[in-house]
Amino acid sequence: MCAGVAVLAETASIAVSWGSMPAYQSILFALYTLTIVLIGGLIAVRHPGNPIGWILAGIGTFNAVFGDFIADYGHRASTQGWPGGPLAEWIGYGSWAPAVLMWILALLLVPTGRLPGPRWRIIAYAGCVGTALFIAGYLLDPGTGGNYVSGANPYAVAGPEWHIVAAAGGALMTLVLIGSFSSLAVRYRAAGPVERLQLKWVALAGLDIVVLAPVCFAFWDGSPFVRALTPVILIIAALCLGASVLRYRLFDVDLIVNRTVVYLALSALLAAAYGATAIVLGAVLGGQSSWTVAGGTLIAAVAFRPLRRRVQDLVDRRFARERYSAS
């Protein structure tokens, strides 16, 4: 049922938003939501006692209905003067926060569906409190009017410093998210060999989000590429989480983690080399020019192979010592 509702909601969302926002953005976020629902459904069917499946399926359906369809309808309706536009727009703006809570709970419970210990309940409760504070502060703050088509928050409440409430909720959610990641280390120390492989898949999802998500937040408004990259990141993270719980291709995870670390490090080094070259050439040639771009690109291209070999060697020394020694 969740899958059917999600498909209908995403189809309606794409139809309503068509022409008012980039089509690729609507389609990619729809794919992310449907991926979450599908993975949650598979886990719920195969492991009905594991709450992770129900959390993913429930939040995915919620996001399809409220985060995508109602939000897109609200924006279009407010623009075109359709009924219910301001209310739908208001609901849509606060609907993304429960997805963060979903990741918090999933990381706390993966892969067994149980908390690492009774004391970790406080992290789950704090996540719920932080989410509630953020949603309340964000939706009731008069200062968020710039997000709405009309230029004013239609349901703002004057009086309390709602932006402080939202900031406190967001800070608490951030701390709780960090705490949920730390639970993986606790699990790993006490885990057996199979569960350790499962946790490596989860760590890959966490690496995906922690390394790349800040880039998406920082450059969301100014880069269409980043807006397209965000749902792709979330899809990859969701697939890693599903592979962990469903034990899919467990023994391939070491190779995947190895390659992920190598190419993330390589990308950062090449970006640094390109930036340094562009700065030096810009200073010498006097500002930006096609020569600075060409020079930076050439240096990055020449450095690619030796840097890749060096980074691969360092990663193998650290994470695959047996294989490195044997070679």
N, C-alpha and C positions, 0 to 999 in steps of 0.2 A: 504493500500500500504506500509506503514512504517513497519508493521509487516512482510509482505512478504519479503521486502528488508533485514530486520534484520535477519530473519531466513536463507535466502540464504547466507548472509555475514558470519554469525556465523558458518554455516555448512562448508563453504569454509575455514574459519579460522581454525577450528578444524582439517580439512583434511590436510591443509598446514603445521600446526604446529605439527602434530602427529609425535612423535619420537624425536622432537627437544626440547620439554619442557614437563613437567609433564602433563599428560592428564587431571588429576583432576583440575589443574589450568585453563586450557583452557575451560573446561566444566563449571566450576563454574562462570567464568567471562562471559561466554556466557549466562548462566542463569540470571545473574544480568542484562545484557543488555536487554534481552528479557523481563524480569520483568518490567523494566523501560518503554519499548515500550508498553507492554500490559496495564499497569496502565495508561499511558498517553492516549492510545486509548480509554479506558473505560471512562476516565474523559472527553475527547473531544466529545465522542458520547452523554454522559448524560448531560454534561454542556458545550456546544460548545462555549459559551461566556467566559469561564474561560481559560485564557491563560496557566495555569499550565499544562493542558493536552497536548497542542501543544508543550510546552517546553520539557516535558518529552519524548513525542514521537519523536520529532525532534532530541534531543540530544542523545537519545537511538539509533536511526538509524545512526546518525553520528558516534557514538562510535563503533557500529557494523562494519561499513564500514572502517573507518579510524583507530580507536583505536585497533581493533582486526584483521580484515582481512588484511588490508594493512600493519599494523605493523608486523604481523606474516609472511606475504609473504616477506616483506623486509628482515627480519632476515634469513628466509630460502633461499631466492634468493641470498643474499650476501654470505651465507655460501656455496651454491652450484654453484654459478656463473651464475644464471639465469638473464635474462634481467630486468632492472629497479630496481634491488635490493637496491642500495644505496639511490635512491630517495624515494622509498617506506619506507625504514628504517627511513630516515630523517623525512618524514611526520608522521610516526607512533609515533615517540618519542615526538612530540609536541601535539598529539591529545587528551591527557587525560585532559589537562587544561580546555577545555570547559565544561567538566562534573562538575568541581568545580563551574564554573559560573552558571550552571544549578541549583545546590543546593542553591546557593546564591539567585537567582531569585525566586526559588520555595518557600524558607522560607520567602522571602519578600511578596509574593503574597498569600500564603496559609492562610485560606482556601477559601476566597471569590474571589480571582483573582484580587484583587485591593490592592494597597499600603495602609499602615496605614494612610498616609497623603502625601501631595505634597512634603514635605521636604525630604521624603525618596527616592525620585528619585535620589538624589546625591549618595546614597549607590549603587543603580543599575548602574549608570554611572561609579562610581569608580570601581565597579566590572569588568565592560567591559574594562576599561583602564588597570587595574591590570592584567587581563588575557592577553591582547594584549602585554603588556610589558614583561610579563613572557615568552610567546611563542616566541617573537622576540629574547629576550636575550638568551633563552635556545637553540633555533635552530641555531643561528648565532655565538655562542661562540665556538672558537677553543678548549677551554678547556674541552668540552664534548666529545672529540674523543674517550675516553675510553668506551663509551656506544655502539660504533659501531663495527661491525665485523672486519672492516678494520683497526681499531685503530685510525681513523681520521674522523672528521666531514667533509663530502664531500661538504658541502655548507657553511662552516665557512667564516666569513668576518673579516679580520684583521682591527684593528683601535680602535673602541670604546671598552670600558670595558664592554663587553656584560654580563659578570657574575654579574656585579653590576646592570645592567638593569634587569636581571632576578631576582636577589635578591630583588630589589625594587618592582618589580611586584608581587613576592610571598608575600612580607610583606604587600602590599596593599590588596591583595586577602585575607590574613589572617584577617586583620582588618575589611574588609568588611564582611567576614563570621561571625565574632563576632557581627558586627552591625546588620546583618540579624537575628541572634538569639535574639538580644535585641528587635527587632521589635515584637517578639512574646509576650514579657511582656507588651508592649504598647497595643497590640491588646487585651490581656487577661483582662486588667483593664477595657476596654470599651466594652467587649463582653457580649452577653446574655448567658443564660445557655447552649444552644445547641452549640454555637460557642466555648464556653469554653471547652466543651467535645472534640470538634474537635481539638482545640489547644493542648489538653493533648496528643492526638495521635502524633501531630507534636513534642511536647516536648520529647516524648518517642523516636522518631527518632533521635532528637538532642542528647539526652542522650546516645543513642547507638553509635553515631559517636564520640561525644566529649570524652567519657570515653575510648572507645576501639580503635579508630583509631590511637591515638598516639602510642599505643603499636605496631600496625601494621607497622607504619612508622619506629619505632626504631629498630624492629627486622626483617624487611622484608628480608634482604639479608642473614641472618643466620638461619632462621627457616622456613621449608616447612609448618609447621602448621600455622604459621602466614600468609603466602601467601595464604593458603586455607581459613583462617578465614576472610580475607579482603573482598572478594566478598560476603560472608555470611552476614557480618555486613551491607554491602550496600543493600543487598536484603531485610533484615529486616527493614532498614530505609525506603526503597522505599515502602514496604508494609504498614508501619505506615503512610506515607504521603498519600498513596492512600486511606487508611481507613478514614483519616481525611476529605479529599475532598468529598469522596463518601458516607460519614456518615455510614460506615459499622461497626456494633457492637459498637456503640458509648458508650453505657452504661456499657460495659465490660472494658473500658479503665482504670478506677480507680483501679480495681483489678490487671490488667496487670502492671500498673505503680508501684503499691505496691510491687508486686512480683519481678519486675525488680530491684528496689532499694534494696530490701532485699538481693537478690542473688548477686548483684554486690558488695555490702558492705561485705557480707559474704565471697565472693571469695577473696577480698582484705585482710580481717582479717586472713583467713586461710593461704593465701600466706605469710603474715607477720609472722604468728606463725611457719610455716614450715621453713622459712628462718632463723628466730631467733634460732630455735632449731638446725638447721644444723650448724649454725655458732658456737654455744656453744659447741656442740658435736665435731665439727671439731677442735676446740681449745683444748678440753680435750683429744681427741683421736689422735690428730696430723694429720690434713689434711683430705681430703675426703676419705670416706670409705663406705662400704655398711651399716655400723652401723649408720652413720649420716643420710643417706637416709631413712633407716628404722625408726630411731627415729623421724625424722621430719614428716614422713607419719603417724606414730602412734599418735603423738601429734595432728596433724590436724584432724585425724579420731575421736579421743576422744573429741576434742573441737567442732566438727561439730554441734551436737544437742543442747548443751547449748548455743552456740554462735547464732545459728539460732533463738532460742526462744528469746534471748535477743535482737537481731537486729530486729526481727519482732515486739516485744513489743515497741521498740523505734520508729519504723516507724509508727506503729498504733497510738502512742501518737501524732506524728507530723502531719500525713496526714489523719488519720481516727478517729478523736477525738470523734465523735458521737458514732461510733461503739465501740470504746474502753471504753467509759464511760458507755455504755449500758451493756457491759460484766462485 
